[in-house]
Amino acid sequence: MTEAKAIMIDHGRSTAESYLVELITGRLGEFAAGVVASPFYSLCDRLMGGAPAGVKIPPVALLHALNESGWVDLGRVGTREHQTKKQLFCAPDMADKPKAELRRMVEETPSPALVRVK
């Protein structure tokens, strides 16, 4: 990985991907806890509330941005408390935490200010 290659990758991103990578690497908004879970379409809906005008955020762009930012795909995780499995991604520094603890973190009810109502 050279500096020139990093610049080309950065300039090759769509507006949605650039916005998402900025949020993910800065651990802002939905990514502040260091873990996100499916369903990703609802996460994308919430993220579009703060996105630049006219930018649509499809789940594919979110998954690509998570991978480019170095977040770890933990696969589908279910616990005794939450038996329905959800796909989890976490920040690299959170990867050593137990999956059950990460799943509990995403199940906590978000504050009303973060939920976008249509």
DSSP file (Angstrom, degrees, kcal/mol; ACC not computed):
  #  RESIDUE AA STRUCTURE BP1 BP2  ACC     N-H-->O    O-->H-N    N-H-->O    O-->H-N    TCO  KAPPA ALPHA  PHI   PSI    X-CA   Y-CA   Z-CA
    1    1 A M              0   0    0      0, 0.0     2,-0.2     0, 0.0     3,-0.0   0.000 360.0 360.0 360.0 115.2    0.0    0.0    0.0
    2    2 A T     >  -     0   0    0      1,-0.1     4,-2.0     0, 0.0     5,-0.2  -0.608 360.0-107.7-105.7 169.5    1.6    3.2   -1.2
    3    3 A E  H  > S+     0   0    0     -2,-0.2     4,-2.0     1,-0.2     5,-0.2   0.882 120.3  53.9 -63.7 -38.2    0.5    6.8   -0.7
    4    4 A A  H  > S+     0   0    0      1,-0.2     4,-2.2     2,-0.2    -1,-0.2   0.896 108.0  49.4 -64.0 -40.6   -0.5    7.0   -4.3
    5    5 A K  H  > S+     0   0    0      1,-0.2     4,-2.3     2,-0.2    -1,-0.2   0.897 109.5  51.8 -66.6 -39.3   -2.7    3.9   -4.0
    6    6 A A  H  X S+     0   0    0     -4,-2.0     4,-2.3     1,-0.2    -2,-0.2   0.885 109.8  49.9 -63.0 -39.1   -4.4    5.3   -0.9
    7    7 A I  H  X S+     0   0    0     -4,-2.0     4,-2.3     2,-0.2    -2,-0.2   0.907 110.5  49.7 -66.2 -42.2   -5.1    8.6   -2.8
    8    8 A M  H  X S+     0   0    0     -4,-2.2     4,-1.2     2,-0.2    -2,-0.2   0.902 111.7  48.3 -64.2 -40.6   -6.6    6.7   -5.7
    9    9 A I  H  < S+     0   0    0     -4,-2.3     4,-0.5     2,-0.2     3,-0.3   0.922 111.5  50.4 -64.0 -43.8   -8.8    4.6   -3.4
   10   10 A D  H >< S+     0   0    0     -4,-2.3     3,-0.8     1,-0.2    -2,-0.2   0.896 112.6  45.6 -62.3 -41.6  -10.0    7.8   -1.6
   11   11 A H  H 3< S+     0   0    0     -4,-2.3    -1,-0.2     1,-0.2    -2,-0.2   0.678 105.9  62.2 -76.6 -17.0  -10.8    9.5   -4.9
   12   12 A G  T 3< S+     0   0    0     -4,-1.2    -1,-0.2    -3,-0.3    -2,-0.2   0.520  82.4 104.5 -85.5  -5.8  -12.6    6.5   -6.2
   13   13 A R  S <  S-     0   0    0     -3,-0.8     2,-0.1    -4,-0.5    -3,-0.0  -0.435  72.1-120.5 -76.6 148.8  -15.2    6.4   -3.5
   14   14 A S     >  -     0   0    0     -2,-0.1     4,-2.5     1,-0.1     5,-0.2  -0.328  32.5-103.2 -75.3 169.5  -18.8    7.6   -4.0
   15   15 A T  H  > S+     0   0    0      1,-0.2     4,-2.4     2,-0.2     5,-0.2   0.908 123.7  51.4 -61.4 -41.4  -20.1   10.5   -2.0
   16   16 A A  H  > S+     0   0    0      1,-0.2     4,-2.5     2,-0.2    -1,-0.2   0.928 110.8  47.1 -62.0 -45.6  -22.1    8.0    0.2
   17   17 A E  H  > S+     0   0    0      2,-0.2     4,-2.9     1,-0.2     5,-0.2   0.901 111.5  50.7 -64.9 -40.5  -19.0    5.9    0.8
   18   18 A S  H  X S+     0   0    0     -4,-2.5     4,-2.0     2,-0.2    -1,-0.2   0.920 111.5  48.5 -62.1 -43.5  -16.9    8.9    1.7
   19   19 A Y  H  X S+     0   0    0     -4,-2.4     4,-2.0    -5,-0.2    -2,-0.2   0.922 114.2  46.3 -60.7 -45.8  -19.5   10.1    4.1
   20   20 A L  H  X S+     0   0    0     -4,-2.5     4,-3.0     1,-0.2     5,-0.2   0.913 110.3  51.5 -66.6 -43.7  -19.8    6.7    5.7
   21   21 A V  H  X S+     0   0    0     -4,-2.9     4,-2.7     1,-0.2     5,-0.3   0.889 109.3  52.3 -61.2 -38.3  -16.0    6.2    6.0
   22   22 A E  H  X S+     0   0    0     -4,-2.0     4,-1.6    -5,-0.2    -1,-0.2   0.924 113.1  43.8 -62.9 -44.7  -15.7    9.6    7.7
   23   23 A L  H  X>S+     0   0    0     -4,-2.0     5,-2.4     2,-0.2     4,-0.5   0.919 116.2  47.3 -65.3 -43.8  -18.4    8.6   10.3
   24   24 A I  H ><5S+     0   0    0     -4,-3.0     3,-0.9     1,-0.2    -2,-0.2   0.941 114.3  43.7 -67.3 -48.8  -17.0    5.1   10.8
   25   25 A T  H 3<5S+     0   0    0     -4,-2.7    -1,-0.2     1,-0.2    -2,-0.2   0.827 117.8  46.7 -68.6 -29.5  -13.3    6.2   11.3
   26   26 A G  H 3<5S-     0   0    0     -4,-1.6    -1,-0.2    -5,-0.3    -2,-0.2   0.498 105.8-130.9 -86.0  -4.2  -14.3    9.1   13.5
   27   27 A R  T <<5 +     0   0    0     -3,-0.9     2,-0.3    -4,-0.5    -3,-0.2   0.947  51.3 159.9  50.5  54.7  -16.7    6.8   15.5
   28   28 A L    > < -     0   0    0     -5,-2.4     3,-2.1    -6,-0.1    -1,-0.2  -0.750  46.1 -22.2-106.6 152.7  -19.5    9.4   15.1
   29   29 A G  G >  S+     0   0    0     -2,-0.3     3,-1.7     1,-0.3     4,-0.3  -0.265 135.0  10.4  58.3-122.7  -23.2    9.0   15.5
   30   30 A E  G 3  S+     0   0    0      1,-0.3     3,-0.3     2,-0.1    -1,-0.3   0.690 132.4  53.8 -62.5 -20.6  -24.4    5.4   15.0
   31   31 A F  G X  S+     0   0    0     -3,-2.1     3,-1.0     1,-0.2    -1,-0.3   0.380  77.5  98.2 -98.0   2.9  -20.8    4.2   15.1
   32   32 A A  T <  S+     0   0    0     -3,-1.7    -1,-0.2     1,-0.3    -2,-0.1   0.842  79.8  55.0 -61.9 -35.6  -19.8    5.8   18.4
   33   33 A A  T 3  S-     0   0    0     -3,-0.3    -1,-0.3    -4,-0.3    -2,-0.1   0.722 109.7-121.9 -72.4 -20.1  -20.4    2.6   20.4
   34   34 A G  S <  S+     0   0    0     -3,-1.0    57,-2.7     1,-0.2     2,-0.3   0.542  83.1  77.9  91.1   7.1  -17.9    0.7   18.1
   35   35 A V  E     -A   90   0A   0     55,-0.2     2,-0.3    -5,-0.2    55,-0.2  -0.988  50.7-179.1-149.8 138.5  -20.5   -2.0   17.1
   36   36 A V  E     -A   89   0A   0     53,-2.5    53,-2.4    -2,-0.3     2,-0.3  -0.949   9.2-162.8-134.0 156.5  -23.4   -2.0   14.6
   37   37 A A  E     -A   88   0A   0     -2,-0.3    51,-0.2    51,-0.2     6,-0.1  -0.927  22.7 -63.4-138.7 160.6  -25.8   -4.8   13.7
   38   38 A S  S    S+     0   0    0     49,-1.9     2,-0.1    -2,-0.3    51,-0.0  -0.352  87.1  80.2 -69.8 159.7  -28.3   -5.8   11.0
   39   39 A P     >  -     0   0    0      0, 0.0     4,-1.1     0, 0.0     3,-0.4   0.295  60.5-177.2 -78.2 129.7  -30.8   -5.0    9.7
   40   40 A F  H  > S+     0   0    0      1,-0.2     4,-2.5     2,-0.2     5,-0.2   0.731  72.3  67.6 -75.2 -22.9  -28.6   -2.7    7.7
   41   41 A Y  H  > S+     0   0    0      2,-0.2     4,-1.9     1,-0.2    -1,-0.2   0.886 102.5  47.3 -65.3 -35.5  -31.4   -1.0    5.7
   42   42 A S  H  > S+     0   0    0     -3,-0.4     4,-2.0     2,-0.2    -1,-0.2   0.874 111.1  51.1 -72.5 -35.2  -32.8    0.6    8.9
   43   43 A L  H  X S+     0   0    0     -4,-1.1     4,-2.2     2,-0.2    -2,-0.2   0.910 109.5  51.1 -63.3 -41.9  -29.3    1.7    9.8
   44   44 A C  H  X S+     0   0    0     -4,-2.5     4,-1.9     1,-0.2    -2,-0.2   0.883 107.1  53.9 -62.9 -39.2  -28.9    3.2    6.4
   45   45 A D  H  X S+     0   0    0     -4,-1.9     4,-0.6     1,-0.2    -1,-0.2   0.922 110.2  46.3 -60.6 -44.4  -32.3    5.0    6.8
   46   46 A R  H >< S+     0   0    0     -4,-2.0     3,-0.8     1,-0.2     4,-0.4   0.885 111.7  51.8 -66.4 -37.5  -31.1    6.6   10.0
   47   47 A L  H >< S+     0   0    0     -4,-2.2     3,-1.3     1,-0.2     4,-0.5   0.816  98.5  64.9 -69.1 -30.1  -27.8    7.6    8.5
   48   48 A M  H 3< S+     0   0    0     -4,-1.9     3,-0.5     1,-0.3    -1,-0.2   0.731  86.6  73.3 -66.4 -20.1  -29.5    9.3    5.5
   49   49 A G  T << S+     0   0    0     -3,-0.8    -1,-0.3    -4,-0.6    -2,-0.2   0.823 109.0  30.0 -61.5 -31.2  -30.9   11.9    8.0
   50   50 A G  S <  S+     0   0    0     -3,-1.3    -1,-0.2    -4,-0.4    -2,-0.2   0.353  97.5 112.7-109.4   4.2  -27.5   13.5    8.3
   51   51 A A  S    S-     0   0    0     -3,-0.5     3,-0.1    -4,-0.5   -35,-0.1  -0.321  80.3 -84.0 -74.9 158.8  -26.1   12.7    4.9
   52   52 A P    >   -     0   0    0      0, 0.0     3,-1.9     0, 0.0    -1,-0.1  -0.244  65.6 -76.8 -57.5 152.6  -25.4   15.4    2.3
   53   53 A A  T 3  S+     0   0    0      1,-0.3     3,-0.1    -3,-0.1    -3,-0.0  -0.225 116.3  12.2 -56.4 134.3  -28.4   16.5    0.2
   54   54 A G  T 3  S+     0   0    0      1,-0.2     2,-0.6    -3,-0.1    -1,-0.3   0.486  91.7 132.0  80.5   3.4  -29.4   14.0   -2.5
   55   55 A V    <   -     0   0    0     -3,-1.9     2,-0.4    -7,-0.1    -1,-0.2  -0.800  39.9-161.0 -95.0 122.9  -27.2   11.2   -1.2
   56   56 A K        -     0   0    0     -2,-0.6   -40,-0.2    -3,-0.1   -11,-0.1  -0.842   6.2-150.6 -99.7 138.3  -28.8    7.8   -0.9
   57   57 A I        -     0   0    0     -2,-0.4    -9,-0.1   -13,-0.2   -10,-0.1  -0.865  12.7-168.1-113.2  98.8  -27.0    5.2    1.3
   58   58 A P    >>  -     0   0    0      0, 0.0     4,-1.6     0, 0.0     3,-0.7  -0.515  34.4-113.7 -80.0 154.6  -27.6    1.6    0.1
   59   59 A P  H 3> S+     0   0    0      0, 0.0     4,-2.6     0, 0.0     5,-0.2   0.822 115.9  61.3 -56.1 -32.0  -26.7   -1.2    2.5
   60   60 A V  H 3> S+     0   0    0      1,-0.2     4,-2.3     2,-0.2     5,-0.2   0.904 103.5  49.3 -63.0 -40.5  -24.0   -2.3    0.0
   61   61 A A  H <> S+     0   0    0     -3,-0.7     4,-2.4     2,-0.2    -1,-0.2   0.888 110.6  51.3 -65.2 -38.3  -22.2    1.1    0.4
   62   62 A L  H  X S+     0   0    0     -4,-1.6     4,-2.4     2,-0.2    -2,-0.2   0.939 111.0  46.7 -63.2 -47.7  -22.4    0.7    4.2
   63   63 A L  H  X S+     0   0    0     -4,-2.6     4,-2.0     1,-0.2    -2,-0.2   0.887 113.1  49.6 -63.0 -39.2  -20.9   -2.8    4.1
   64   64 A H  H  X S+     0   0    0     -4,-2.3     4,-2.5    -5,-0.2    -1,-0.2   0.914 111.3  48.9 -65.4 -42.7  -18.1   -1.6    1.7
   65   65 A A  H  X S+     0   0    0     -4,-2.4     4,-1.8     2,-0.2    -2,-0.2   0.882 109.1  52.9 -65.5 -38.5  -17.3    1.4    4.0
   66   66 A L  H  <>S+     0   0    0     -4,-2.4     5,-2.1     2,-0.2     4,-0.3   0.924 111.7  45.9 -62.2 -43.8  -17.2   -0.9    7.1
   67   67 A N  H ><5S+     0   0    0     -4,-2.0     3,-1.3     1,-0.2    -2,-0.2   0.912 112.2  50.1 -65.4 -43.1  -14.7   -3.2    5.3
   68   68 A E  H 3<5S+     0   0    0     -4,-2.5    -1,-0.2     1,-0.3    -2,-0.2   0.807 107.2  55.8 -65.9 -28.3  -12.6   -0.2    4.1
   69   69 A S  T 3<5S-     0   0    0     -4,-1.8    -1,-0.3    -5,-0.2    -2,-0.2   0.490 117.9-112.0 -83.6  -2.6  -12.5    1.2    7.6
   70   70 A G  T < 5 +     0   0    0     -3,-1.3    -3,-0.2    -4,-0.3    -2,-0.1   0.590  60.2 157.5  86.6  10.0  -11.1   -2.0    9.0
   71   71 A W      < -     0   0    0     -5,-2.1     2,-0.4    -6,-0.2    -1,-0.2  -0.400  42.4-116.2 -69.8 149.7  -14.1   -3.0   11.0
   72   72 A V  E     -B   90   0A   0     18,-3.1    18,-2.1    -2,-0.1     2,-0.7  -0.732  13.0-137.6 -94.9 129.4  -14.3   -6.7   11.8
   73   73 A D  E     -B   89   0A   0     -2,-0.4    16,-0.2    16,-0.2     3,-0.1  -0.772  19.3-176.5 -84.1 113.8  -17.2   -8.8   10.5
   74   74 A L  E     -     0   0A   0     14,-2.5    15,-0.1    -2,-0.7    -1,-0.1   0.440  32.9-133.2 -91.5  -0.7  -18.2  -11.0   13.4
   75   75 A G  E     -B   88   0A   0     13,-0.6    13,-2.1     2,-0.1     2,-0.5  -0.327  53.6 -24.2  79.4-167.1  -20.8  -13.0   11.4
   76   76 A R  E     -B   87   0A   0     11,-0.2     2,-0.5    -3,-0.1    11,-0.3  -0.714  69.6-164.6 -84.8 124.9  -24.3  -13.7   12.6
   77   77 A V  E     +B   86   0A   0      9,-3.2     9,-1.8    -2,-0.5     2,-0.3  -0.940  14.6 172.0-120.4 128.1  -24.5  -13.6   16.4
   78   78 A G        -     0   0    0     -2,-0.5     2,-0.2     7,-0.2     5,-0.2  -0.950   8.5-170.9-126.5 151.6  -27.2  -15.0   18.7
   79   79 A T        -     0   0    0      3,-2.7    -2,-0.0    -2,-0.3    21,-0.0  -0.757  42.0 -96.7-130.4 177.5  -27.2  -15.2   22.5
   80   80 A R  S    S+     0   0    0     -2,-0.2     3,-0.3     1,-0.2    -1,-0.1   0.901 126.8  43.2 -62.4 -39.9  -29.3  -16.8   25.1
   81   81 A E  S    S+     0   0    0      1,-0.3     2,-0.5     2,-0.1    -1,-0.2   0.875 125.6  32.6 -73.0 -38.4  -31.1  -13.5   25.7
   82   82 A H        +     0   0    0      1,-0.1    -3,-2.7     2,-0.0    -1,-0.3  -0.841  67.1 172.7-124.6  90.5  -31.4  -12.6   22.0
   83   83 A Q        +     0   0    0     -2,-0.5     2,-0.5    -3,-0.3    -1,-0.1   0.726  54.2  90.5 -78.9 -21.6  -31.9  -15.8   20.0
   84   84 A T  S    S-     0   0    0      1,-0.1    -5,-0.2    -6,-0.1     2,-0.1  -0.640  83.9-124.0 -73.8 125.0  -32.6  -14.3   16.7
   85   85 A K        -     0   0    0     -2,-0.5     2,-0.4    -7,-0.1    -7,-0.2  -0.446  28.3-170.9 -76.8 142.8  -29.2  -13.9   15.0
   86   86 A K  E     - B   0  77A   0     -9,-1.8    -9,-3.2    -2,-0.1     2,-0.4  -0.980  28.2-113.9-129.8 143.7  -28.0  -10.6   13.7
   87   87 A Q  E     - B   0  76A   0     -2,-0.4   -49,-1.9   -11,-0.3     2,-0.4  -0.632  39.2-160.7 -73.8 128.6  -24.9   -9.7   11.6
   88   88 A L  E     -AB  37  75A   0    -13,-2.1   -14,-2.5    -2,-0.4   -13,-0.6  -0.915  17.4-174.9-117.8 141.5  -22.4   -7.7   13.7
   89   89 A F  E     -AB  36  73A   0    -53,-2.4   -53,-2.5    -2,-0.4     2,-0.3  -0.989  14.1-176.8-124.7 139.8  -19.6   -5.5   12.7
   90   90 A C  E     -AB  35  72A   0    -18,-2.1   -18,-3.1    -2,-0.4   -55,-0.2  -0.943  31.9 -96.3-135.8 160.0  -17.3   -4.0   15.3
   91   91 A A    >>  -     0   0    0    -57,-2.7     3,-2.1    -2,-0.3     4,-0.6  -0.353  43.3-108.9 -66.7 152.0  -14.3   -1.6   15.5
   92   92 A P  G >4 S+     0   0    0      0, 0.0     3,-0.8     0, 0.0     4,-0.2   0.831 119.1  55.5 -55.2 -34.9  -10.9   -3.3   15.6
   93   93 A D  G 34 S+     0   0    0      1,-0.2     3,-0.2     2,-0.1    -2,-0.0   0.615 107.5  50.5 -75.2 -10.5  -10.4   -2.4   19.2
   94   94 A M  G X4 S+     0   0    0     -3,-2.1     3,-1.8   -60,-0.2    -1,-0.2   0.480  81.7  94.6-100.6  -5.4  -13.6   -4.1   20.2
   95   95 A A  T << S+     0   0    0     -3,-0.8    -1,-0.1    -4,-0.6    -2,-0.1   0.724  79.1  58.1 -63.4 -23.3  -12.9   -7.4   18.4
   96   96 A D  T 3  S+     0   0    0     -4,-0.2    -1,-0.3    -3,-0.2    -2,-0.1   0.540  85.3  99.8 -86.0  -5.4  -11.5   -9.0   21.6
   97   97 A K  S <  S-     0   0    0     -3,-1.8    -3,-0.0     1,-0.1     5,-0.0  -0.457  89.8 -89.7 -76.3 152.7  -14.7   -8.5   23.6
   98   98 A P     >  -     0   0    0      0, 0.0     4,-1.9     0, 0.0     3,-0.4  -0.346  30.0-128.7 -61.8 141.1  -17.2  -11.4   24.0
   99   99 A K  H  > S+     0   0    0      1,-0.2     4,-2.4     2,-0.2     5,-0.2   0.838 107.9  58.8 -61.6 -32.9  -19.7  -11.6   21.2
  100  100 A A  H  > S+     0   0    0      1,-0.2     4,-2.1     2,-0.2    -1,-0.2   0.889 105.7  48.9 -63.9 -38.7  -22.6  -11.8   23.7
  101  101 A E  H  > S+     0   0    0     -3,-0.4     4,-1.9     2,-0.2    -2,-0.2   0.908 111.3  49.1 -67.5 -41.7  -21.5   -8.4   25.2
  102  102 A L  H  X S+     0   0    0     -4,-1.9     4,-1.6     1,-0.2    -2,-0.2   0.891 110.0  51.7 -64.2 -39.4  -21.3   -6.8   21.8
  103  103 A R  H  X S+     0   0    0     -4,-2.4     4,-1.1     1,-0.2    -1,-0.2   0.904 107.9  52.1 -64.6 -40.4  -24.8   -8.2   20.9
  104  104 A R  H  X S+     0   0    0     -4,-2.1     4,-0.8     1,-0.2     3,-0.3   0.881 105.3  56.8 -60.5 -38.2  -26.2   -6.7   24.2
  105  105 A M  H >< S+     0   0    0     -4,-1.9     3,-0.6     1,-0.2    -1,-0.2   0.891 107.7  46.0 -62.0 -40.4  -24.7   -3.3   23.2
  106  106 A V  H 3< S+     0   0    0     -4,-1.6    -1,-0.2     1,-0.2    -2,-0.2   0.703 106.5  60.2 -78.1 -17.7  -26.6   -3.2   19.9
  107  107 A E  H 3< S+     0   0    0     -4,-1.1    -1,-0.2    -3,-0.3    -2,-0.2   0.629  77.8 109.0 -83.9 -13.2  -29.8   -4.3   21.6
  108  108 A E  S << S-     0   0    0     -4,-0.8    -3,-0.0    -3,-0.6    -4,-0.0  -0.401  84.0-103.5 -63.0 139.5  -29.9   -1.3   23.9
  109  109 A T        -     0   0    0      1,-0.1    -1,-0.1    -2,-0.1    -2,-0.1  -0.467  36.2-125.6 -68.0 127.1  -32.7    1.1   22.8
  110  110 A P        -     0   0    0      0, 0.0    -1,-0.1     0, 0.0     5,-0.1  -0.363  31.8 -95.7 -70.6 154.7  -31.2    4.2   21.0
  111  111 A S    >>  -     0   0    0      1,-0.1     3,-2.1    -2,-0.0     4,-0.5  -0.373  35.8-111.9 -66.6 149.6  -32.1    7.6   22.3
  112  112 A P  G >4 S+     0   0    0      0, 0.0     3,-0.8     0, 0.0    -1,-0.1   0.761 113.8  65.8 -57.2 -25.9  -35.1    9.2   20.5
  113  113 A A  G 34 S+     0   0    0      1,-0.2    -2,-0.0     3,-0.1     0, 0.0   0.745 100.4  51.0 -68.6 -22.1  -32.8   11.9   18.9
  114  114 A L  G <4 S+     0   0    0     -3,-2.1     2,-0.5     2,-0.1    -1,-0.2   0.596  91.3  88.7 -92.0 -10.8  -31.0    9.2   16.9
  115  115 A V    <<  -     0   0    0     -3,-0.8     2,-0.6    -4,-0.5   -69,-0.0  -0.765  67.6-146.2 -94.4 128.3  -34.1    7.5   15.4
  116  116 A R        -     0   0    0     -2,-0.5     2,-0.5     2,-0.0    -3,-0.1  -0.827  12.7-158.8 -95.4 121.4  -35.5    8.9   12.1
  117  117 A V              0   0    0     -2,-0.6    -2,-0.0     1,-0.1     0, 0.0  -0.853 360.0 360.0-103.1 131.5  -39.2    8.7   11.9
  118  118 A K              0   0    0     -2,-0.5    -1,-0.1     0, 0.0    -2,-0.0   0.453 360.0 360.0 -90.2 360.0  -40.9    8.8    8.5
